[in-house]
Amino acid sequence: MTRPPRTLVLPPRLTASARTLRAAALRRGLRIVEATASAVPEGLDGPGWAGLPEGAGPDASSGAAGDAEAAGSSGAAGNAEAAGSAEAAGNTAGEAPSVHLHAGPSFADVVAPALGIALLEAPADWLARLPRTLTRREILALPIGEAYRLRRPAFVKSPNDKGVPALVYADGSRLPGPDAVDPETVVLVSDVMTFAAEYRLHLLDGTVHAAGQYAESGRLRLGPAGGDALAFGREVLAAAGETLPSAIVVDVGRDDTGRWAVIEANAAWASGCYSADPDRALDTVLRAAGPATGLSPHDRGFVR
């Protein structure tokens, strides 16, 4: 019995990185579904999801396609376009199709539940719980309502989405106010640290599976990851690998004095691959956003 092809769902507007991952997926024989306009509100049975394999969704085992009613978020609208190699045709009776996703949080939060996709991410306070030897700065995870009392410059961001823009704020009064953000929303507040070089590590099953440089002195600069960056990634995994899902992205950096530090953790399904090997980066994406029915016991504790 032939295994049905895997499907990768992509959002309406593709970044350069998403296009690179799409090309890697097509080379591997995955079916590609690109959503546009109102594919989500119309539900998975609507014409906008014509590219999805039959039986995709949380009830795939019974053949039901599921429904995305009440999803309605802005920007997740329209129809879908299917693309793929001839090898990626059709579904095999008796085996549920495997659907994966690469998209930003707002799109993923609507689409993933309807398709039975489990989104893996680091705990909201993961960065704050790391030892100082790995972060080289003080980092706190606290409600933004408490962060309003800051009277010093600090780097503040949402842990796992873009709700609070990642910026250096002069003090707490410059943060988005309670009219824009629930005061109980958790944010990461850290000392300001400047990095001479920054690298993205795609971690899979406790190893640095792919890596590449993405910035130098705060500006975009793509290149390979050197041995020191890979070595620091292995150090992070040795110290804190068990506190992460099996597939995740961790950004690390080196300051002007040569000290290495963890910058942040990001969901692999929402992260660009920059200069990393796209085929290996795709491996992390597929694991980080795949069928909920295939989760390992370890990864069940890291579902968004």
C-alpha positions as CSV (number, residue, x, y, z in Angstrom):
1,M,0.0,0.0,0.0
2,T,1.4,3.3,-1.1
3,R,1.7,6.0,1.6
4,P,-0.3,9.1,0.7
5,P,1.9,12.2,-0.1
6,R,2.4,14.8,2.6
7,T,0.9,18.2,2.2
8,L,2.5,21.6,3.2
9,V,0.0,24.4,3.7
10,L,1.3,27.9,3.1
11,P,-0.2,31.4,3.8
12,P,-1.5,33.9,1.3
13,R,1.7,36.0,1.1
14,L,5.0,34.2,0.9
15,T,8.3,35.6,2.1
16,A,11.5,34.8,0.3
17,S,12.2,32.1,2.9
18,A,8.8,30.6,2.5
19,R,9.4,30.4,-1.3
20,T,12.7,28.6,-0.6
21,L,11.0,26.1,1.7
22,R,8.2,25.6,-0.9
23,A,10.8,24.7,-3.5
24,A,12.5,22.2,-1.1
25,A,9.1,20.7,-0.4
26,L,8.3,20.3,-4.1
27,R,11.7,18.6,-4.7
28,R,10.7,16.1,-2.0
29,G,7.4,15.4,-3.6
30,L,5.1,17.1,-1.2
31,R,1.8,18.6,-2.3
32,I,1.7,22.4,-1.8
33,V,-1.5,24.3,-0.9
34,E,-1.2,28.1,-1.0
35,A,-4.1,29.9,0.6
36,T,-5.4,33.2,-0.6
37,A,-8.3,35.4,0.4
38,S,-11.1,33.7,2.4
39,A,-10.1,30.0,2.4
40,V,-10.4,29.8,6.2
41,P,-13.8,31.3,6.9
42,E,-15.4,29.2,4.1
43,G,-14.4,26.0,5.8
44,L,-12.3,23.1,4.6
45,D,-15.1,21.8,2.4
46,G,-15.2,25.1,0.4
47,P,-13.5,25.6,-3.0
48,G,-10.7,27.6,-1.4
49,W,-9.2,24.4,0.0
50,A,-9.5,22.4,-3.2
51,G,-5.9,21.4,-3.0
52,L,-6.1,19.6,0.3
53,P,-6.1,15.8,0.2
54,E,-9.4,14.1,0.9
55,G,-9.7,13.3,4.6
56,A,-7.4,16.0,5.8
57,G,-8.3,17.4,9.3
58,P,-8.6,16.4,12.9
59,D,-11.2,13.7,12.1
60,A,-9.2,12.2,9.3
61,S,-9.4,8.7,10.7
62,S,-13.2,8.8,10.0
63,G,-12.8,10.6,6.7
64,A,-14.3,13.8,7.9
65,A,-12.6,17.0,6.7
66,G,-13.3,19.1,9.7
67,D,-14.5,22.7,9.7
68,A,-13.0,26.1,10.3
69,E,-16.1,27.9,11.3
70,A,-15.6,30.8,13.8
71,A,-12.1,31.0,12.5
72,G,-12.6,34.1,10.6
73,S,-9.4,36.1,11.3
74,S,-8.5,39.0,9.1
75,G,-6.0,38.1,6.4
76,A,-6.8,34.4,6.3
77,A,-9.3,34.8,3.5
78,G,-9.7,33.5,0.0
79,N,-9.1,30.3,-2.0
80,A,-6.2,27.9,-2.3
81,E,-4.0,26.9,-5.1
82,A,-2.6,23.4,-5.3
83,A,0.8,22.7,-6.8
84,G,3.1,19.7,-6.6
85,S,4.9,17.0,-8.5
86,A,3.1,14.2,-10.3
87,E,4.3,12.0,-7.5
88,A,2.2,14.0,-5.1
89,A,-1.1,12.9,-6.4
90,G,-4.1,11.3,-4.7
91,N,-4.7,9.7,-1.4
92,T,-4.4,6.0,-0.4
93,A,-7.5,4.5,1.2
94,G,-7.1,3.5,4.8
95,E,-4.3,5.9,5.7
96,A,-4.9,9.5,6.7
97,P,-3.0,12.1,4.8
98,S,-0.2,14.0,6.6
99,V,-0.7,17.7,6.6
100,H,1.9,20.2,7.7
101,L,2.1,24.0,7.9
102,H,4.6,26.9,7.5
103,A,3.1,30.3,8.4
104,G,2.9,33.1,10.9
105,P,1.1,32.7,14.2
106,S,-2.1,34.5,13.2
107,F,-2.7,32.3,10.2
108,A,-1.5,29.2,11.9
109,D,-3.7,29.6,14.9
110,V,-6.8,29.5,12.7
111,V,-5.8,26.9,10.2
112,A,-3.9,24.3,12.4
113,P,-6.8,23.2,14.6
114,A,-9.0,22.8,11.5
115,L,-6.4,20.5,9.9
116,G,-5.5,18.6,13.0
117,I,-2.0,20.1,13.1
118,A,-0.1,20.4,16.4
119,L,2.0,23.5,16.5
120,L,5.1,23.0,18.7
121,E,6.8,25.9,20.5
122,A,9.0,26.7,23.5
123,P,7.4,27.5,26.8
124,A,6.7,31.2,27.2
125,D,9.2,31.5,30.0
126,W,11.9,29.3,28.5
127,L,14.3,32.1,27.8
128,A,13.9,33.5,31.3
129,R,14.6,30.1,32.9
130,L,17.9,29.6,31.2
131,P,21.0,30.0,33.3
132,R,22.8,33.3,33.1
133,T,25.8,31.5,31.6
134,L,23.7,30.9,28.4
135,T,21.9,34.3,28.2
136,R,24.6,36.7,29.6
137,R,21.9,39.1,30.7
138,E,18.9,39.3,33.1
139,I,15.7,38.1,31.5
140,L,12.3,38.1,33.2
141,A,8.9,36.7,32.1
142,L,6.1,38.8,33.6
143,P,2.7,40.3,32.8
144,I,3.0,43.5,30.7
145,G,1.0,45.2,33.4
146,E,4.1,44.8,35.7
147,A,6.4,45.9,32.8
148,Y,4.6,49.2,32.7
149,R,6.5,50.1,35.9
150,L,9.9,49.9,34.2
151,R,12.0,53.0,34.6
152,R,14.9,52.0,32.5
153,P,15.6,51.0,28.9
154,A,14.8,47.3,28.3
155,F,14.3,44.9,25.4
156,V,10.7,43.7,25.5
157,K,8.9,41.2,23.3
158,S,6.1,38.6,23.2
159,P,7.5,35.1,23.8
160,N,5.9,33.3,20.9
161,D,4.2,35.8,18.6
162,K,4.3,39.4,17.4
163,G,1.7,40.8,19.8
164,V,4.2,43.1,21.5
165,P,6.8,44.3,19.0
166,A,10.3,43.2,19.9
167,L,12.0,46.5,20.6
168,V,14.2,48.4,23.0
169,Y,11.8,50.6,25.0
170,A,13.0,53.6,26.8
171,D,10.9,52.7,29.8
172,G,7.6,50.9,30.6
173,S,5.5,53.9,29.5
174,R,6.5,53.3,25.9
175,L,5.0,49.8,25.8
176,P,1.6,49.2,24.1
177,G,-1.1,50.3,26.6
178,P,-3.9,48.3,28.2
179,D,-6.2,49.5,25.4
180,A,-4.1,47.4,22.9
181,V,-2.8,44.5,25.1
182,D,-4.4,42.6,28.0
183,P,-2.4,43.6,31.1
184,E,-2.0,39.9,32.0
185,T,-0.2,39.2,28.7
186,V,3.2,37.7,29.5
187,V,6.2,39.4,27.9
188,L,9.9,38.8,28.1
189,V,11.9,41.8,29.6
190,S,15.6,41.6,29.2
191,D,18.7,43.8,29.6
192,V,19.8,45.4,26.4
193,M,22.6,43.4,24.7
194,T,24.3,44.2,21.4
195,F,25.4,41.3,19.2
196,A,28.2,41.5,16.6
197,A,26.9,38.4,14.8
198,E,23.6,36.4,15.0
199,Y,22.9,32.9,13.9
200,R,19.7,30.8,13.5
201,L,19.9,27.1,14.6
202,H,17.3,24.7,13.5
203,L,17.2,22.0,16.2
204,L,15.8,18.6,15.6
205,D,15.9,15.6,17.9
206,G,18.5,17.1,20.2
207,T,21.0,18.0,17.4
208,V,21.8,21.2,15.5
209,H,20.2,20.0,12.2
210,A,20.8,23.2,10.2
211,A,22.2,26.6,10.8
212,G,23.2,29.8,9.2
213,Q,24.1,33.4,10.0
214,Y,21.4,36.1,9.5
215,A,22.8,39.3,11.0
216,E,26.0,41.3,11.7
217,S,25.9,44.3,13.9
218,G,22.2,44.4,13.8
219,R,22.0,44.3,10.0
220,L,20.9,41.5,7.7
221,R,23.9,39.5,6.6
222,L,23.5,35.9,5.4
223,G,26.3,33.4,5.6
224,P,27.3,30.0,6.9
225,A,27.4,29.2,10.6
226,G,30.9,28.8,11.9
227,G,32.1,26.1,14.2
228,D,31.8,28.3,17.3
229,A,28.1,28.9,16.7
230,L,27.5,25.2,16.2
231,A,29.5,24.4,19.4
232,F,27.4,26.9,21.4
233,G,24.3,25.4,20.0
234,R,25.4,22.0,21.3
235,E,26.1,23.5,24.6
236,V,22.6,24.9,24.8
237,L,21.1,21.5,23.9
238,A,23.2,19.8,26.6
239,A,22.0,22.2,29.2
240,A,18.4,22.8,28.2
241,G,17.5,20.4,25.4
242,E,14.9,18.6,27.5
243,T,13.1,21.8,28.0
244,L,12.4,22.2,24.3
245,P,10.2,20.3,21.8
246,S,11.9,18.0,19.4
247,A,11.8,20.6,16.6
248,I,12.5,24.3,17.3
249,V,14.5,27.2,16.2
250,V,17.0,28.9,18.6
251,D,18.8,32.1,17.7
252,V,22.2,32.7,19.2
253,G,24.7,35.5,19.0
254,R,28.2,36.7,19.8
255,D,28.9,40.1,21.3
256,D,31.9,42.3,20.6
257,T,33.9,40.6,23.4
258,G,33.4,37.2,22.0
259,R,30.8,36.0,24.5
260,W,28.1,33.7,23.2
261,A,24.4,34.0,24.3
262,V,21.0,32.7,23.5
263,I,18.9,35.4,21.8
264,E,15.5,33.7,21.7
265,A,13.6,30.6,20.7
266,N,11.2,30.6,17.8
267,A,8.7,28.1,16.5
268,A,10.2,26.4,13.5
269,W,6.9,26.5,11.6
270,A,6.9,30.3,11.7
271,S,10.7,30.9,11.2
272,G,12.6,31.8,8.1
273,C,15.5,29.6,7.1
274,Y,17.8,32.5,6.0
275,S,21.0,30.9,4.8
276,A,20.5,27.4,6.3
277,D,20.2,24.3,4.1
278,P,16.5,24.6,3.1
279,D,16.1,20.8,2.9
280,R,17.3,20.4,6.5
281,A,15.3,23.4,7.7
282,L,12.2,21.9,6.1
283,D,12.8,18.8,8.3
284,T,12.3,20.9,11.4
285,V,9.2,22.6,9.9
286,L,7.5,19.3,9.1
287,R,8.1,18.0,12.6
288,A,7.2,21.3,14.3
289,A,3.8,21.5,12.6
290,G,2.4,18.1,11.7
291,P,-0.4,15.7,12.6
292,A,-1.5,15.9,16.2
293,T,-2.0,12.1,16.1
294,G,1.7,11.6,15.5
295,L,3.0,13.5,18.5
296,S,5.6,11.9,20.7
297,P,4.9,11.8,24.5
298,H,7.6,14.4,24.9
299,D,6.2,16.8,22.4
300,R,2.7,16.8,23.8
301,G,3.9,19.2,26.4
302,F,4.9,21.8,23.9
303,V,1.8,22.2,21.8
304,R,0.7,25.8,21.3
